[in-house]
Amino acid sequence: MQTLEKSGYLRIDQILKLIPIGKSTWWAGVKSGRFPPGYKAGPNTTMWKASDIEALLTKFENEGHV
């Protein structure tokens, strides 16, 4: 598993390099609560806390998903 910085933010393209799913699947997971909510950085820009994505990757690793 790749180690992420504990602080900072990631854009969707960076996340999808770590989690091999499509954008529509990611957004459906955010909507359903399976994936963490993002933070709006602008009208067309959403970002996620690196620490939230790190926790998600750890959860997947523990469950055997990734």
QUIBELDA-V675152 format. One record per residue. SS is DSSP state (A for helix, B for strand, O for the rest). NEAR is the number of other ideal C-beta (glycine too) atoms within 12 Angstrom. D_FIRST is the distance of its C-alpha to the first C-alpha in whole Angstrom. Layout:
# QUIBELDA-V675152
ss;near;d_first
SS;NEAR;D_FIRST
SS;NEAR;D_FIRST
This chain:
# QUIBELDA-V675152
ss;near;d_first
O;16;0
O;17;4
O;12;6
O;25;9
O;14;13
O;14;14
O;12;18
O;17;18
B;24;18
B;32;16
B;24;19
A;28;18
A;16;17
A;20;14
A;34;13
A;21;14
A;16;12
A;27;9
O;32;11
O;13;13
O;22;16
O;14;19
A;17;21
A;12;23
A;18;21
A;31;19
A;20;23
A;14;24
A;25;21
A;25;22
A;14;25
A;12;25
O;10;23
O;19;20
O;29;18
O;28;19
O;20;22
O;24;22
B;18;24
B;12;27
B;15;27
B;10;30
O;6;32
O;9;30
B;15;26
B;25;24
B;23;21
B;35;18
B;24;18
A;25;14
A;18;14
A;25;15
A;38;12
A;26;10
A;18;12
A;32;12
A;28;8
A;20;9
A;19;12
A;21;10
A;17;8
A;12;11
A;11;14
O;7;12
O;16;12
O;17;9
